[in-house]
């Protein structure tokens, strides 16, 4: 069973899709979970997001994001940047804690704490603390509060 939403979706407790949770627009739920992928293009507000593969392109806030791999706002600033003057300004994504067993690619967001095997932080990111196992790459211009720590 999958969960797909387009537009605005608000759920008091849990949104679950066995292989996929896909949302375009805005989504608000206490918890969002999938054994497969969570793919959000728009605004997200959730205390907890859990998935094998998490992809978020948008703004909002997430308390805890737990996954195998994460791609955060990697589309922002690409070819679409040419059209930014015509687009509505969206808020930056804020994540309190991001834990991944694999790779994290993050840009255009604020993250309190990242723990992952491999970490890439783009120039428009603000991160409090990074803990990594194999490699960590930080673009010039990113704001990192503490020196990344290899664990």
C-alpha positions in Angstrom: 0.0 0.0 0.0 1.3 3.5 -0.9 0.2 6.9 0.2 0.0 9.7 -2.4 -1.1 13.3 -1.7 -1.3 16.4 -3.8 -2.3 19.7 -2.4 -2.7 20.1 1.4 -2.8 17.0 3.7 -3.2 17.1 7.5 -3.3 14.0 9.7 -3.3 14.0 13.5 -1.2 10.9 14.0 0.6 8.6 11.4 0.9 8.7 7.6 2.2 5.3 6.4 2.9 3.9 3.0 4.4 0.5 2.8 6.6 1.1 -0.2 6.1 4.9 -0.7 4.8 8.1 0.8 4.7 10.8 -2.0 3.5 14.3 -1.4 3.4 17.4 -3.6 2.1 20.4 -1.8 2.0 20.6 2.0 1.8 17.7 4.5 1.4 17.9 8.2 1.4 14.8 10.5 2.8 13.7 13.8 4.7 10.9 12.1 5.4 10.0 8.5 6.8 6.5 7.8 7.5 4.1 4.9 9.6 0.9 4.6 10.5 2.3 1.2 10.6 5.9 0.2 9.3 9.2 1.5 9.3 11.9 -1.3 8.0 15.3 -0.4 8.0 18.2 -2.8 6.6 21.2 -0.8 6.1 22.0 2.8 6.4 19.4 5.5 5.6 19.7 9.3 6.2 16.5 11.3 7.7 15.4 14.6 9.2 12.3 13.0 9.9 11.0 9.5 11.2 7.4 9.0 12.0 5.8 5.7 14.6 3.8 3.8 15.1 6.7 1.3 14.0 10.2 2.2 13.8 13.0 -0.3 12.5 16.4 0.7 12.5 19.4 -1.7 10.8 22.3 0.2 10.5 24.0 3.5 8.9 23.4 6.9 10.1 21.6 9.9 10.9 18.0 10.9 11.8 17.0 14.5 13.7 13.7 13.7 14.5 12.3 10.3 15.7 8.6 10.4 16.6 6.9 7.1 19.2 4.9 5.1 19.8 7.8 2.6 18.6 11.4 2.5 18.4 14.0 -0.2 17.4 17.4 1.2 16.7 20.3 -1.2 19.1 19.1 -3.9 16.8 20.4 -6.7 16.8 24.0 -5.3 19.4 26.2 -6.9 19.8 24.1 -10.1 18.4 24.9 -13.4 15.2 26.1 -11.7 17.2 28.9 -10.1 16.7 30.9 -13.3 13.0 31.2 -12.5 13.3 32.0 -8.8 12.3 35.7 -9.2 8.9 34.5 -10.5 8.4 31.9 -7.8 6.8 32.4 -4.4 9.5 32.6 -1.7 9.4 29.4 0.4 10.7 28.9 3.8 13.9 27.0 4.5 13.6 23.4 5.8 14.5 23.0 9.5 15.5 19.5 10.9 16.3 19.0 14.5 18.1 15.6 14.1 19.0 13.6 11.0 20.3 10.1 11.3 21.2 8.0 8.2 22.9 4.6 7.9 24.2 5.7 4.4 24.6 9.0 2.6 23.1 12.4 3.4 23.1 15.2 0.8 21.7 18.4 2.2 21.4 22.0 0.9 19.1 25.0 1.6 18.2 23.8 5.1 19.1 24.1 8.8 20.0 20.9 10.7 20.7 20.7 14.4 22.6 17.4 14.3 23.6 15.0 11.4 24.9 11.5 12.0 25.6 9.4 8.9 28.1 7.2 7.1 28.8 9.9 4.4 27.7 13.6 4.5 27.6 16.4 1.9 26.6 19.8 3.1 25.8 22.5 0.5 26.7 26.2 0.7 23.3 27.3 1.8 23.1 25.1 4.9 23.4 25.8 8.6 24.4 22.7 10.7 25.1 22.5 14.4 27.0 19.2 14.7 28.1 16.5 12.1 29.2 13.0 13.0 30.3 10.8 10.1 31.9 7.4 9.5 33.6 7.5 6.1 33.6 11.0 4.5 32.3 14.5 5.0 32.3 17.2 2.4 31.2 20.8 3.2 30.8 23.4 0.6 32.4 26.8 1.1 29.7 29.2 2.6 28.0 26.5 4.7 27.8 27.4 8.4 28.9 24.6 10.7 28.8 25.3 14.5 31.2 22.5 15.5 34.0 20.8 13.7 32.8 17.6 12.0 33.6 14.5 14.0 34.7 11.2 12.5 33.2 8.3 14.6 
